[in-house]
């Protein structure tokens, strides 16, 4: 199974990537020429950057980070199974199950990439809202709530991944 032979596997990630890029581009239109882009723990601005630099940086982060954490592991799964660490590894990576296992791991990686993109877009939205007022200020509670939600989703993802491969069928 390669990227070329399994386009449906990748479709959600490409749709998410396109949607994320459009979201960043459209929502950034309301940002001021000098964007408050870094905040202290109290939500006060302690760093700014030009609008164009912020938008390009956010586009790069929102597109590259999820693709990196998705594509790199999937390609390494397909090249060699020696670094794959699973419960009951010998069972799941036996020749008759290896392709299905790699396909399942690829799905999990893509789901993680999409969740990361959504979190990064949420973070961008928090920054956009922080810049909406005459005096930029980050609502720390909104950022913390997003970070906690991301952490909980990642924990659920890890548990689901481990449960998927814990049982021998």
Secondary structure, 3 states (H helix, E strand, C coil): CCCCCCHHHHHHHHHHHHHHHHHHHHHHHHCCCEEEEEECCCCEEEEEEEHHHHHHHHHHHHHHHHHHHHHHHHHHHHHCCCCCCCCCHHHHCCCCCHHHHHHHHHHHHHHHHHHHHHHHHHHHHHHHHHCCCCCCECCHHHHHHHHHHHHHHHHHHHHHHHHHHHCCC
